[in-house]
């Protein structure tokens, strides 16, 4: 490898642009800070593998490190997203890079298999297109209702959000961001080849993950002009506030909530049992329902503070209600595969069956054990006796009208 004389200065410039100091880089790469200094002062030369790691860390490419003129065409398109990280967030940077590497490899695989890639996306309705991100929170309620109408949800409970977004063409990954990143809830990225992509902090409760998905959907539809956003609790950015308000109204339609409260015996929330009765209507967590009731002015601060100390499962049992209705869940998959949306897992099965991928290469792509991929490829488990019994108890299905018509003709 021919090393340009300006490499040291170039490494320093790109490091500083990424907002990192030499100690940050040394910690991330697992080497002494002094080595970074030697490289930047041309006292030593990093090898190709080390340059690749530096390029990943700085959000660029080895070509751009070696030749400044190549930066305009070779720079990593994810650089702007990396800039949303703090210098000390080494683990988070590594996890974000792993996610982005997966997205890039997934795009390459889909392209090689003849799939049409959407590229950077824009909202499905022309009315939502805007030269600038929409940040007026007063519009969030109306826009949430419009999104519900567009996706034919109306005032109904929102279905499983990860599956819903996957069907709508939004790629969702759930990743454990480990301790120290509790305030980071999710990431939105309008990928240059895959379009809308969302990363959710899987360490949060299922109810909070549900809110995060709705929050990131707001970014996708109304902040798509911004290539990527790293979302943290307490962020005062107007885009974040808009997305919070949108998420609440998208998950729980205000008119529907008020209508159900009006239908209660007293026409208002009088006790915690009223809240328990309402929860299954929206398929959300007990905490989220209290959040929306308070936001709509349907409970007082005192009621909110009191009701949030109660167990929703205990309330359901006391009322003789189906407990499962009170548990917000996330999609379950074999070990390690829960991070990926259904569309990705379905394609993996298809690629392996078509011999476009081996189980080993699929496992490497997903970063999971081969055993997990083999489990994904296995035939479904046989119906349990209880499952089979239900078919026996149901009446024989009638002849479908279309099939009967075809036979008659």
N, C-alpha and C positions, 0 to 999 in steps of 0.2 A: 504494500500500500504506500503510495507516494504521499508524504505529509507536507502540506503547504506551510510556509514559514510563518504565516499569520494565524495558525491554528490556535495558539495560546490565547491571543487577544480575542479571537472569535469565540472561544469557549467562555471567556469572561463576560463578553457582551451578552451572549445568549443566556447565561446563568442569571445575570442581573436583570435581564428583561423578564425572566420567569419568576423574579421576586425571591430568589434563593441566595443564601450566603454559602461560603465554602463548607462550613460545618454541616449545613442542611444536606448538601450534596454528598458529603462523606458519609453521613449517617444513613442516607437512603441507599447508597451503594455498598455500605459495609466496609468502607476503607477509611484511612486516616485523612483528616483535613489537609495535612501537608501534601499528600499526593495530588489533591485537586490544585493546590497552589503550584506544585511543580509543573503540572500540565499547562496551567494558564501562563506560566512564565517561560514555557518552552525548555524547561530543564529535563522534562521527561515527555514521552509521547504515549498517549493511550492507545491500546490495541483496538482492533475493529470491534470486538465484543464489548469493550468498555465504551467505545463511541456510540454503539447502538443503545446501551443502557443510558448514556448521557442524553441521547436524542429523545428517548422515551420520557425521561425525567423532565426535560426542558420543553416538551411538546413540539418537537421539530423532527428533522430527519438527519441521517449521517451525511447525506449529500449537502444539506444546508450548513452543517457544521464545517464541512471541508471547503465549501465554496459559497461565499456570501451571494454571489450572482445567481446561484441555483435556488435561493430561498423562496423567491416568488412562485416558483413552480414546484418545489420539492417540500416546502414547509408543511408540517403536520396540520391538517385542517382543524384538529381538536385544540389548538393552542389557546383560543379564546376561553374555552371551558376550563382549562387548567389554571387560567389566571384568576378564577374564582376561589382558589384554594389559598389557605394561609401557609407561609413558609414552613411552619412546624408540623403541618399535617402530613407527615410522611406516609403513615399507613393508609390514610384516605386517598392520597395521591396514587399509591400503588393499586388500591382497589378500583379507583376510577380508571386508571390505565388498563387494568385487566378487563374491565367492562368494555372499554372502547376498542381494545384489541379484538375481543369477541365480536363486537358489532362489525368491525372491518372484515374479519375473516368470514363472518356469516354473509355479508354482502358479496364477497368474492365467490363464495360457494353457490349462492343463489344465482349470481350472474353466470357462472360456469355451467349451471344446470339449465340455462335458458329462461330463467325467471325475469320478469320485468320489474325493475326497481323503481320506486317512486321518486327518488331524489329528495331534495329538501322540499317539504310539503307546505301547502297553504290550506286554510280552512275549507271544508267542503261546500260552504255557502258563500257566495260572493258578497253578501251583506256583512260578513264578518271580516272581510279583507280591509286592512287599514295600513297606511304608510308608516304609522307609529304604533307601538303597543298600546292597548286600551288599559288605562290605569284608574279610571273613575269608578270607585267602588259602588257609587250609586247606580251604576248600570249593571252591576253583577247579577242582581236578582232577575232583571228582565232577560239578560243574556242566558242565564241558567235555564230559564223557562223555554227560551228559544232552542237551546241545545237539546233539552228533553223532547221538545216537539219534533225536532229534526230527526232524532233517533227513535221516534215513536214510543217514548216512555210515558208521555203525558204526566199525570199526577201519581202514577204507580210507583211502587218501590223499585229502586234501581237494582238490576240483577247483579250477579257476581261481577265486580268491577274489573278484575284482571281479565276475565274471559270476555267481558263486554268490550273493553278497549282493544283486546287482541282481535276480535271480530271486526272492529272499526278501523283496523290497520295501524294501531299504536302498539309498538313492541315494548313489553313491560318485563323488566328483570327485577327480582327481589334478592338483595345481597345483605348479609350480615356485615355491618360496618364496625362492629365491636365497640368496646368501651372507649370513651373519649370523644365519640361522635354522636352522643345522644341528641344533640340539638339539630343535627342534620337529618332532615326527614326524607328528602328525595332529590333527584336531579332530572331536569328536562333537557333534552338535546335534540335539535333538528338535524339529524345526521345527513351529511351530504349525499348519501346513496340510499339509506333506509328510511329517511324521513323521521317522523315523530318517534322518539325513543324515551323511555322513562326508567329510572332506577329508583327503587324504593328501599328504605332502610328496614330490613326484615327483623331487626332487633326490637322495633316498636310493636305495640299491641296490635292485634288484627284490626280493631276499630280505628286506631290511628293510621294504619296502613291504608285503610279504605278512604279516609279523609285525604291522605297524601295523594292517592291516585286521582281523586276528583280535583285536587289542587293542581296537580301537574297537567291534567286535561285542560284546565283554564290557561295554563302557559302555552300549551300546544295550539289551542284555537285562537288565542288573543294576544300572545306574545311570541308568535312564531318568527317574527322579524329578528328577534334576539337568538343567535344560534344555540346558546345553552345557558341554563340557569341552575345554580346550586342553591337549594332552598334550606334555610335554617330557621328554627323557631325563634321568634322575636325579631326577625328581620323587618325593618321599617321601610324597605323599598316599596313604593306604591304598587309595583307589579305583584309583590308578595301579598300585600293587603287585599288587593283585588281578587287574587286567586283564593285566599282564605274565605272571603265573603261568597264568591262563586261556589266553592266546594260545599259550604253549608247549604245553600239554596238548591244546588244540584242534587245532593243526597236526600234532602227533605224539602219538598216543595212547600212554600209557606202557606199557600191557599189551601192545599190538602190538609196540612197540619191544623190550621185554624178550623177547617170544617169538621175534623174529627173531634177537636176539643169542644166545639159548639154542640156536638151530638152527645157529649157526656151527660149523665143525669143532671148535674148542676150547671152545665154549660161552661164549665171552667175546670181547671186542675185544682182539686181540693186536697188530694193526698197522694202518696207514693204509688198506691195501687192504680190510680188513673194513668200514671206514667207507664207502669208495667203493662197495662192493657193496650196502650198505643204502640209500644215498641215493635211488635211483629209486623205492623202495617208498613214499616219502612225498611226492614231488614238492616238495621243499623245497630250500633252498640248503644247501651243504656246511656253511657256518657255523652255520645253524640246527640241523642234525643234531648237530654237535659240541656245541652249546649244550644240546640235550636229552639227549644221552648223558651229559654231565657232570652235568646237573641230576638225572638218574635214578641217578647213582652207577655208571654202566656204564663210564666211563673215569676215569682218575686226572687230577689237575691237571697232572702231567708230560706225560701223553699229550695232553691238551687243548692245552697250550702248544706241543707239538711238531707235532701234526697240523694246527693252524691255519696253519702256515707253508707248507703244501703246496698246490699247484694241483689242484683237483678235476678239471679237464679233463685235465690231464696224467695223473692216476691212471686216469681212465676210458680214455684212449687206450692206456695200457700194458696194461690188462686187456682191450682189444678190445671195450669196451662202447660203446653208442650215446651219443655226446657230448651230443646234445640233451637227454637225460634229466638232465643235470647243470647245465642252464642254466635258472634260474627267469626267466620272462619276464612282461611286462605286456602288456595288450591294445594292439595297434597300430591306429592310425586315421590318416586324412589329417591334414595339418598342423593342429595346434591342437585337433583333435577327440579326441585321446587323453585329454584331461582329463575326458571325459564317459562315463557308463556306457552300455551297449548300449541300454537301454530309452529313454533320451533320444534317441539317434541314430535309433532306429527310429521314434519319434514325430515327429521332425523330418522324416524322409522322408514319413511319412504326412500331416503337416500341409501340406507343400509340394505333394504330389500332389493333395491335396483343395483346394488354393488357399486354405487358411486362413492360410498364410504364404508370402511370396515368398522366393526364395533370399537376397535382400538382407536382408530382415527377420530371417530365420533366422540369417544370419551376424552381424547386429547383436546378436541375443539371446545367441548363444554367444560373441561376442567373437572371431571367427575371420575369416580372409579369405573372400570370396565363393567363390573358387576351391576352397576346402576343402569347402564345402557342395555345389558342383557336382560335385566328385569323389565325394562321398558319394551323390549322386543318380544317378550314372552306372551303367550296366549292369555287372555283374561281368565281369572279364576272361575271355576264352575259355580253355577248358581247355588246358593245355600238352600237347605230344605225350606226355610221361611220364604225365600224368593220364589221357589217353585210352587209352594203352597198358594201364594197369591194368584198365580196364573190359573191354578185349579179352581180357585174360588170365584174368579171372574167369569161372567157368561161368555159363551163362544162369540168371537167378534163377528159382526155382520159382514156380508160380502161388500167390498168397496164399490161404490157406485160406478166409478170409471171402469173398473175391471169388468163389472157386470155388463156395462154398456158395450164394451168391446166384444165380449163373448156373444152378446145378443146379435151384434152386427155380423 
